[in-house]
Every structure is written in C-alpha cells, then in structure tokens.
Amino acid sequence: MRGLTHRAVDAAAGLPAGTTSAYLRTRQALLAALVRRLVELDQGELRAMGAQVRVIRSAAELAEGIAVLAEHRLTGEGRRRSLARYACAVESVRDPELREILVPRENAARSAVRAFIAGQGVADPEGRTISLLACVDGLVFDRLVGGGDVRPDEIRGLVATALRGPDGVDGASG
C-alpha cells in the first residue's frame, strides 16, 4: 500500500507527473478510487459468470464453477487483483469509507449460488451462501500467501458442507 502514490500511478499509466493528483487530490481519494475500480472489475466478472450459468443443476456443477473462479483469482490478472483486493481489505479495517465500498454486493453469480442452495431445501440459504463464499475467499487467500492451487476436492468439500450443514446433517428445514 505504501507504493500507491500519485506519482507511481502517473508513471504506471504513462501520464505526465501531476495528472493523477489533478483528479484525485488526496491519497485517500486515490485509494478510494482504486477500491471502487477493483469492485467494479470484480462485479463485472461475477455478472458475466452468472449470466453464463443462470441455473446451477447439481452440487458438482456448483463446485466446478467455484473452482474456476478460485483458479482465476490465483493466476495472471486475477492474482494481481486478488492481492490488491486483500491489501485494500486490510486497509479498510481503519477506514470506514473503504469498508463501505468493499461490502459484498449482489450479483448474478451470488444469486445463482443462493438459488441452488435454496432449491436444495437448505435452511437459511442466504447464510449458507455467505458462509460458502467466505470459505472460498479464505481458501484463495491462503493459496495466494502460502502458495499452491485450490484442489477440486477442497471446493467439493466446501459445497457439501454448505448443503449439509456444519454439524454434518442435512441442512434442509422441516
């Protein structure tokens, strides 16, 4: 985060010195703009994924979709954005404006996951969706900082737990 300066942004973008500070006067404004852009890119990506898979038909299909997203977040541009997102998340602990920007948003992919979980008769599909996606996020973070890939069996296990419940019994109500 210390490397995020107006001068560094100008240099990376090939702009004349002072250009960024003319639009974003303070470092706080620069940081908020970065976080907004990260959220915009992530939401666009998740909308596109959700549009491709409007209806999830099986736990295996759900696990495969999540594994594709997790792998994307560990490689190439996805890796760079993930590292930036986590650095911004740590920064948001002390900054309510950043925390508000980073609040998880509704998108087509999240809706598809929740609809599948609800369709399985699981109690509290919203809570289970949030827990599942938080676990996947933690798994991606672990692999970013510790190295390695996300294994398909890990994702299948997370999906199975979301459908079954943490106590090992069917999460369906009634």
Secondary structure in CASP SS format (residue, H / E / C, confidence):
PFRMAT SS
TARGET T0000
AUTHOR 0000-0000-0000
METHOD secondary structure of the structure
MODEL  1
M C 1.00
R C 1.00
G C 1.00
L C 1.00
T C 1.00
H H 1.00
R H 1.00
A H 1.00
V H 1.00
D H 1.00
A H 1.00
A H 1.00
A H 1.00
G C 1.00
L C 1.00
P C 1.00
A C 1.00
G C 1.00
T H 1.00
T H 1.00
S H 1.00
A H 1.00
Y H 1.00
L C 1.00
R C 1.00
T C 1.00
R H 1.00
Q H 1.00
A H 1.00
L H 1.00
L H 1.00
A H 1.00
A H 1.00
L H 1.00
V H 1.00
R H 1.00
R H 1.00
L H 1.00
V H 1.00
E H 1.00
L H 1.00
D H 1.00
Q H 1.00
G H 1.00
E H 1.00
L H 1.00
R H 1.00
A H 1.00
M H 1.00
G H 1.00
A H 1.00
Q H 1.00
V C 1.00
R C 1.00
V C 1.00
I C 1.00
R C 1.00
S C 1.00
A H 1.00
A H 1.00
E H 1.00
L H 1.00
A H 1.00
E H 1.00
G H 1.00
I H 1.00
A H 1.00
V H 1.00
L H 1.00
A H 1.00
E H 1.00
H H 1.00
R C 1.00
L C 1.00
T C 1.00
G H 1.00
E H 1.00
G H 1.00
R H 1.00
R H 1.00
R H 1.00
S H 1.00
L H 1.00
A H 1.00
R H 1.00
Y H 1.00
A H 1.00
C H 1.00
A H 1.00
V H 1.00
E H 1.00
S H 1.00
V C 1.00
R C 1.00
D C 1.00
P H 1.00
E H 1.00
L H 1.00
R H 1.00
E H 1.00
I H 1.00
L H 1.00
V C 1.00
P C 1.00
R C 1.00
E C 1.00
N C 1.00
A H 1.00
A H 1.00
R H 1.00
S H 1.00
A H 1.00
V H 1.00
R H 1.00
A H 1.00
F H 1.00
I H 1.00
A H 1.00
G H 1.00
Q C 1.00
G C 1.00
V E 1.00
A C 1.00
D C 1.00
P H 1.00
E H 1.00
G H 1.00
R H 1.00
T H 1.00
I H 1.00
S H 1.00
L H 1.00
L H 1.00
A H 1.00
C H 1.00
V H 1.00
D H 1.00
G H 1.00
L H 1.00
V H 1.00
F H 1.00
D H 1.00
R H 1.00
L H 1.00
V H 1.00
G H 1.00
G C 1.00
G C 1.00
D C 1.00
V C 1.00
R C 1.00
P H 1.00
D H 1.00
E H 1.00
I H 1.00
R H 1.00
G H 1.00
L H 1.00
V H 1.00
A H 1.00
T H 1.00
A H 1.00
L H 1.00
R H 1.00
G C 1.00
P C 1.00
D C 1.00
G C 1.00
V C 1.00
D C 1.00
G C 1.00
A E 1.00
S C 1.00
G C 1.00
END
